[in-house]
Amino acid sequence: VQLQAFGGGSVQAGGSLRLSCVASGSTYLINAMGWYRQAPGKQRDLVATITTAGPSEGRTKYADPVKGRFTISRDNAKNTVYLQMNNLKPEDTAVYYCAADRGGKSYPHTRQYEYDLWGQGTLVTVSS
């Protein structure tokens, strides 16, 4: 399985972007996917996670800083997870990474070690 993230760019504060993460290969193994971000000089933090298969399919969790502004969703037919980001703030500036867990349990994963596959990052820059 491979993950490819895209959709980053530069926007002004208050603007919106939608990130996409496309999975290819043995995608039937994936039970959960997530978005993380890493700002310069900071650790990589969870943004949002969604369960993509199993009894908890569709369950989501969000980091507090993005609640009410970001929405994670999935289109299983397209093997794609989206991150809709609205009302962006300068502090949202970071490289955003998507991640997937293959063969794990069906629940929203909030810890990095729960993911075994990572895509390349896509840069989001929000100017004030």
N, CA, C and O of each residue as an XYZ file, in Angstrom:
512
protein
N       0.850     -1.188      0.000
C       0.000      0.000      0.000
C       0.884      1.237      0.000
O       1.886      1.311      0.711
N       0.491      2.191     -0.806
C       1.174      3.479     -0.830
C       0.162      4.588     -0.583
O      -1.006      4.472     -0.954
N       0.621      5.665      0.046
C      -0.220      6.818      0.299
C       0.375      8.022     -0.412
O       1.585      8.245     -0.384
N      -0.486      8.783     -1.039
C      -0.044     10.009     -1.688
C      -0.949     11.150     -1.237
O      -2.163     11.121     -1.438
N      -0.333     12.144     -0.627
C      -1.073     13.297     -0.134
C      -0.845     14.481     -1.041
O       0.267     14.694     -1.524
N      -1.882     15.246     -1.276
C      -1.744     16.464     -2.063
C      -2.864     17.426     -1.707
O      -3.811     17.067     -1.007
N      -2.747     18.631     -2.190
C      -3.763     19.648     -1.926
C      -3.269     20.814     -1.101
O      -4.009     21.773     -0.887
N      -2.016     20.753     -0.626
C      -1.496     21.859      0.148
C      -1.289     23.100     -0.711
O      -1.374     23.051     -1.938
N      -1.020     24.197     -0.044
C      -0.795     25.447     -0.758
C      -0.714     26.599      0.208
O      -0.601     26.411      1.419
N      -0.774     27.793     -0.340
C      -0.701     29.010      0.456
C      -2.037     29.726      0.416
O      -2.602     29.955     -0.654
N      -2.534     30.077      1.591
C      -3.802     30.804      1.683
C      -3.677     31.884      2.747
O      -2.764     31.861      3.573
N      -4.593     32.815      2.714
C      -4.641     33.827      3.756
C      -5.504     33.321      4.912
O      -6.338     32.431      4.747
N      -5.283     33.902      6.062
C      -6.070     33.535      7.231
C      -7.560     33.698      6.917
O      -7.990     34.665      6.288
N      -8.323     32.711      7.383
C      -9.753     32.695      7.092
C     -10.115     31.889      5.867
O     -11.289     31.598      5.638
N      -9.130     31.526      5.082
C      -9.373     30.771      3.867
C      -9.545     29.289      4.123
O      -9.537     28.833      5.267
N      -9.702     28.541      3.037
C      -9.953     27.102      3.119
C      -9.051     26.339      2.158
O      -8.631     26.862      1.125
N      -8.767     25.108      2.514
C      -8.063     24.175      1.650
C      -8.634     22.792      1.896
O      -9.157     22.513      2.975
N      -8.535     21.928      0.901
C      -8.908     20.537      1.087
C      -7.731     19.659      0.701
O      -7.254     19.696     -0.434
N      -7.278     18.879      1.647
C      -6.213     17.927      1.402
C      -6.816     16.573      1.042
O      -7.882     16.197      1.530
N      -6.114     15.858      0.182
C      -6.532     14.515     -0.203
C      -5.394     13.543      0.040
O      -4.224     13.885     -0.134
N      -5.739     12.340      0.440
C      -4.759     11.274      0.617
C      -5.298     10.048     -0.109
O      -6.313      9.472      0.281
N      -4.607      9.665     -1.159
C      -5.047      8.541     -1.972
C      -4.213      7.311     -1.639
O      -2.984      7.355     -1.668
N      -4.886      6.227     -1.327
C      -4.210      4.970     -1.037
C      -4.264      4.067     -2.256
O      -5.290      3.978     -2.930
N      -3.166      3.404     -2.530
C      -3.121      2.473     -3.652
C      -2.507      1.165     -3.187
O      -1.753      1.129     -2.215
N      -2.834      0.107     -3.881
C      -2.331     -1.211     -3.505
C      -3.392     -1.990     -2.741
O      -4.577     -1.918     -3.070
N      -2.976     -2.724     -1.734
C      -3.878     -3.581     -0.962
C      -4.645     -2.752      0.070
O      -4.457     -2.903      1.277
N      -5.493     -1.893     -0.424
C      -6.192     -0.950      0.459
C      -7.219     -1.626      1.355
O      -7.667     -1.035      2.337
N      -7.597     -2.862      1.028
C      -8.585     -3.555      1.851
C      -8.052     -3.836      3.251
O      -8.815     -4.140      4.168
N      -6.747     -3.732      3.404
C      -6.136     -3.979      4.708
C      -6.292     -2.799      5.670
O      -6.132     -2.956      6.881
N      -6.602     -1.628      5.132
C      -6.603     -0.404      5.933
C      -7.876     -0.298      6.760
O      -8.980     -0.384      6.222
N      -7.725     -0.113      8.055
C      -8.865      0.061      8.948
C      -9.018      1.485      9.458
O     -10.114      1.897      9.838
N      -7.940      2.227      9.467
C      -8.000      3.592      9.980
C      -6.978      4.450      9.259
O      -5.915      3.972      8.861
N      -7.307      5.704      9.099
C      -6.386      6.660      8.492
C      -6.436      7.950      9.287
O      -7.412      8.247      9.975
N      -5.364      8.700      9.174
C      -5.299      9.944      9.920
C      -4.466     10.985      9.223
O      -3.712     10.697      8.294
N      -4.621     12.189      9.691
C      -3.794     13.319      9.256
C      -3.007     13.834     10.457
O      -3.548     14.027     11.546
N      -1.731     14.048     10.227
C      -0.856     14.650     11.219
C      -0.243     15.905     10.592
O      -0.277     16.083      9.374
N       0.310     16.762     11.432
C       1.014     17.930     10.925
C       2.230     18.214     11.775
O       2.283     17.910     12.967
N       3.209     18.814     11.109
C       4.443     19.174     11.797
C       4.846     20.570     11.376
O       5.165     20.824     10.214
N       4.825     21.464     12.339
C       5.262     22.836     12.098
C       6.775     22.910     12.293
O       7.347     22.060     12.975
N       7.425     23.902     11.712
C       8.885     24.020     11.851
C       9.319     24.046     13.302
O       8.804     24.834     14.096
N      10.266     23.188     13.652
C      10.795     23.159     15.001
C       9.906     22.502     16.027
O      10.209     22.527     17.220
N       8.804     21.910     15.579
C       7.871     21.291     16.518
C       7.693     19.815     16.202
O       8.092     19.346     15.135
N       7.105     19.101     17.117
C       6.853     17.683     16.909
C       5.649     17.503     15.996
O       4.864     18.425     15.772
N       5.530     16.289     15.481
C       4.391     15.961     14.628
C       3.195     15.614     15.504
O       3.283     14.764     16.391
N       2.090     16.278     15.244
C       0.904     16.127     16.077
C      -0.284     15.644     15.266
O      -0.388     15.903     14.067
N      -1.170     14.942     15.941
C      -2.407     14.497     15.316
C      -3.294     15.690     14.958
O      -3.403     16.653     15.717
N      -3.919     15.604     13.793
C      -4.925     16.586     13.398
C      -6.308     15.941     13.475
O      -7.208     16.445     14.148
N      -6.459     14.820     12.775
C      -7.756     14.142     12.750
C      -7.559     12.701     12.321
O      -6.582     12.366     11.653
N      -8.489     11.861     12.710
C      -8.412     10.457     12.352
C      -9.805      9.926     12.058
O     -10.793     10.424     12.598
N      -9.884      8.916     11.200
C     -11.165      8.326     10.842
C     -10.995      6.824     10.670
O      -9.981      6.357     10.152
N     -11.985      6.086     11.104
C     -11.992      4.655     10.882
C     -12.593      4.389      9.516
O     -13.667      4.902      9.203
N     -11.922      3.600      8.705
C     -12.351      3.424      7.318
C     -12.968      2.066      7.039
O     -13.446      1.827      5.930
N     -12.970      1.173      8.014
C     -13.564     -0.147      7.813
C     -13.897     -0.746      9.168
O     -13.465     -0.251     10.209
N     -14.671     -1.819      9.134
C     -14.981     -2.528     10.359
C     -16.166     -1.942     11.104
O     -16.849     -1.054     10.594
N     -16.413     -2.445     12.328
C     -17.596     -2.034     13.099
C     -17.659     -0.544     13.412
O     -18.743      0.012     13.587
N     -16.514      0.091     13.481
C     -16.490      1.522     13.812
C     -16.288      2.404     12.589
O     -15.840      3.544     12.708
N     -16.611      1.890     11.438
C     -16.385      2.650     10.213
C     -17.053      4.017     10.282
O     -18.224      4.134     10.643
N     -16.292      5.045      9.930
C     -16.821      6.394      9.909
C     -16.597      7.189     11.183
O     -16.830      8.397     11.201
N     -16.151      6.540     12.243
C     -15.896      7.276     13.489
C     -14.702      8.191     13.300
O     -13.724      7.841     12.639
N     -14.803      9.378     13.898
C     -13.739     10.367     13.749
C     -13.325     10.921     15.108
O     -14.073     10.862     16.084
N     -12.113     11.457     15.137
C     -11.625     12.206     16.291
C     -10.776     13.347     15.779
O     -10.114     13.235     14.748
N     -10.802     14.458     16.519
C     -10.081     15.654     16.120
C      -9.236     16.172     17.279
O      -9.582     16.016     18.450
N      -8.124     16.789     16.914
C      -7.343     17.503     17.908
C      -8.096     18.768     18.293
O      -8.793     19.355     17.466
N      -7.958     19.187     19.537
C      -8.705     20.347     20.012
C      -8.496     21.608     19.161
O      -9.463     22.326     18.907
N      -7.272     21.902     18.713
C      -7.075     23.156     17.969
C      -7.847     23.244     16.645
O      -8.024     24.335     16.104
N      -8.303     22.105     16.128
C      -8.966     22.130     14.825
C     -10.446     21.804     14.890
O     -11.142     21.863     13.876
N     -10.931     21.462     16.074
C     -12.352     21.118     16.208
C     -13.227     22.277     15.754
O     -12.992     23.431     16.111
N     -14.233     21.948     14.968
C     -15.139     22.970     14.461
C     -14.666     23.660     13.200
O     -15.432     24.383     12.563
N     -13.403     23.446     12.829
C     -12.874     24.080     11.611
C     -12.474     23.060     10.547
O     -12.603     23.321      9.351
N     -11.997     21.913     10.979
C     -11.542     20.878     10.046
C     -12.518     19.708     10.060
O     -13.134     19.405     11.081
N     -12.646     19.062      8.912
C     -13.491     17.878      8.800
C     -12.739     16.801      8.028
O     -12.255     17.036      6.920
N     -12.648     15.625      8.624
C     -12.047     14.487      7.941
C     -13.171     13.611      7.398
O     -14.181     13.395      8.066
N     -12.986     13.115      6.191
C     -13.989     12.255      5.582
C     -13.290     11.253      4.671
O     -12.100     11.382      4.385
N     -14.042     10.259      4.223
C     -13.424      9.271      3.337
C     -14.392      8.873      2.238
O     -15.611      8.921      2.399
N     -13.813      8.481      1.127
C     -14.554      7.931      0.001
C     -13.910      6.583     -0.283
O     -12.898      6.503     -0.980
N     -14.495      5.536      0.256
C     -13.875      4.213      0.132
C     -13.810      3.757     -1.321
O     -12.899      3.020     -1.698
N     -14.756      4.184     -2.128
C     -14.737      3.789     -3.535
C     -13.528      4.356     -4.262
O     -13.039      3.770     -5.228
N     -13.055      5.498     -3.790
C     -11.883      6.142     -4.398
C     -10.629      5.916     -3.578
O      -9.561      6.422     -3.922
N     -10.749      5.155     -2.488
C      -9.592      4.909     -1.609
C      -8.942      6.223     -1.188
O      -7.717      6.345     -1.182
N      -9.754      7.181     -0.846
C      -9.269      8.527     -0.562
C      -9.837      9.027      0.755
O     -11.016      8.838      1.054
N      -8.980      9.667      1.535
C      -9.400     10.371      2.736
C      -9.126     11.854      2.528
O      -8.084     12.242      2.000
N     -10.074     12.668      2.949
C      -9.975     14.113      2.759
C      -9.843     14.814      4.105
O     -10.274     14.309      5.142
N      -9.241     15.976      4.053
C      -9.230     16.869      5.209
C      -9.653     18.238      4.718
O      -8.878     18.954      4.084
N     -10.888     18.592      5.018
C     -11.396     19.916      4.667
C     -11.018     20.876      5.780
O     -11.389     20.672      6.936
N     -10.291     21.910      5.438
C      -9.796     22.864      6.422
C     -10.403     24.221      6.138
O     -10.141     24.821      5.095
N     -11.210     24.701      7.060
C     -11.861     26.000      6.927
C     -11.361     26.951      7.996
O     -10.795     26.532      9.007
N     -11.576     28.232      7.761
C     -11.165     29.258      8.724
C      -9.722     29.026      9.171
O      -9.427     28.980     10.366
N      -8.846     28.883      8.208
C      -7.453     28.596      8.518
C      -6.796     29.749      9.243
O      -7.106     30.918      9.012
N      -5.881     29.390     10.125
C      -5.157     30.374     10.928
C      -3.656     30.225     10.666
O      -3.203     29.163     10.240
N      -2.892     31.274     10.916
C      -1.441     31.162     10.706
C      -0.823     29.995     11.480
O       0.147     29.394     11.018
N      -1.365     29.679     12.624
C      -0.815     28.573     13.412
C      -1.121     27.201     12.816
O      -0.631     26.190     13.318
N      -1.922     27.154     11.753
C      -2.152     25.899     11.043
C      -1.035     25.619     10.030
O      -1.001     24.552      9.418
N      -0.139     26.568      9.862
C       0.967     26.380      8.931
C       1.824     25.203      9.363
O       2.318     25.163     10.490
N       1.997     24.249      8.465
C       2.737     23.026      8.786
C       2.811     22.152      7.543
O       2.138     22.400      6.543
N       3.639     21.135      7.633
C       3.597     20.054      6.657
C       2.590     19.025      7.168
O       2.680     18.561      8.305
N       1.653     18.685      6.328
C       0.594     17.749      6.702
C       0.889     16.380      6.100
O       1.201     16.261      4.915
N       0.785     15.350      6.936
C       1.051     13.983      6.527
C      -0.204     13.128      6.717
O      -0.939     13.295      7.690
N      -0.432     12.226      5.790
C      -1.485     11.241      6.015
C      -0.842      9.920      6.409
O       0.300      9.631      6.050
N      -1.593      9.133      7.147
C      -1.095      7.868      7.665
C      -2.208      6.834      7.629
O      -3.393      7.167      7.633
N      -1.798      5.566      7.593
C      -2.777      4.473      7.549
C      -2.314      3.324      8.430
O      -1.120      3.099      8.625
N      -3.290      2.613      8.949
C      -3.010      1.415      9.722
C      -3.544      0.217      8.951
O      -4.738      0.146      8.660
N      -2.690     -0.700      8.627
C      -3.081     -1.891      7.880
C      -3.272     -3.064      8.828
O      -2.347     -3.473      9.530
N      -4.481     -3.597      8.835
C      -4.719     -4.801      9.595
C      -4.966     -4.597     11.070
O      -5.099     -5.567     11.816
N      -5.032     -3.346     11.505
C      -5.267     -3.079     12.913
C      -6.734     -3.132     13.263
O      -7.570     -3.497     12.437
N      -7.043     -2.766     14.495
C      -8.427     -2.795     14.938
C      -9.188     -1.588     14.387
O      -8.607     -0.576     13.995
N     -10.512     -1.742     14.377
C     -11.370     -0.715     13.804
C     -11.742      0.299     14.876
O     -12.735      0.128     15.583
N     -10.948      1.346     14.994
C     -11.257      2.450     15.899
C     -10.395      3.623     15.466
O      -9.384      3.425     14.790
N     -10.774      4.852     15.843
C      -9.958      6.015     15.474
C      -8.614      5.961     16.191
O      -8.561      5.891     17.419
N      -7.543      5.992     15.428
C      -6.200      5.890     15.995
C      -5.683      7.284     16.313
O      -5.674      8.159     15.447
N      -5.259      7.493     17.537
C      -4.789      8.815     17.938
C      -3.302      8.856     18.248
O      -2.768      9.922     18.553
N      -2.628      7.722     18.177
C      -1.198      7.658     18.497
C      -0.403      7.305     17.262
O      -0.838      6.464     16.475
N       0.729      7.909     17.071
C       1.510      7.703     15.854
C       1.928      6.249     15.682
O       1.983      5.751     14.558
N       2.224      5.562     16.788
C       2.703      4.189     16.668
C       1.619      3.237     16.181
O       1.906      2.098     15.812
N       0.376      3.702     16.182
C      -0.719      2.863     15.700
C      -0.780      2.823     14.181
O      -1.502      2.006     13.610
N      -0.029      3.696     13.526
C       0.000      3.740     12.067
C       1.285      3.090     11.571
O       2.352      3.290     12.151
N       1.181      2.320     10.511
C       2.377      1.662      9.990
C       2.727      2.113      8.579
O       3.672      1.602      7.979
N       1.973      3.063      8.049
C       2.260      3.545      6.707
C       2.048      5.050      6.682
O       1.036      5.554      7.168
N       3.014      5.763      6.111
C       2.951      7.220      6.052
C       3.167      7.682      4.626
O       3.972      7.120      3.883
N       2.429      8.719      4.260
C       2.633      9.328      2.955
C       3.634     10.466      3.049
O       4.095     10.825      4.132
N       3.956     11.022      1.896
C       4.825     12.187      1.905
C       4.015     13.388      2.381
O       2.787     13.368      2.299
N       4.636     14.374      2.848
C       3.925     15.533      3.366
C       3.503     16.495      2.278
O       4.041     16.493      1.170
N       2.529     17.317      2.620
C       2.112     18.405      1.747
C       2.080     19.671      2.594
O       1.518     19.681      3.689
N       2.685     20.731      2.082
C       2.868     21.942      2.867
C       1.644     22.849      2.787
O       1.130     23.142      1.707
N       1.197     23.282      3.956
C       0.127     24.273      4.066
C       0.704     25.510      4.730
O       1.257     25.435      5.828
N       0.575     26.643      4.063
C       1.070     27.910      4.589
C      -0.090     28.885      4.686
O      -0.770     29.160      3.698
N      -0.309     29.405      5.888
C      -1.400     30.348      6.113
C      -0.795     31.679      6.534
O      -0.085     31.757      7.537
N      -1.076     32.706      5.777
C      -0.525     34.019      6.069
C      -1.583     34.893      6.736
O      -2.782     34.751      6.496
N      -1.102     35.796      7.577
C      -2.032     36.672      8.319
C      -2.359     37.917      7.533
O      -3.122     38.760      8.003
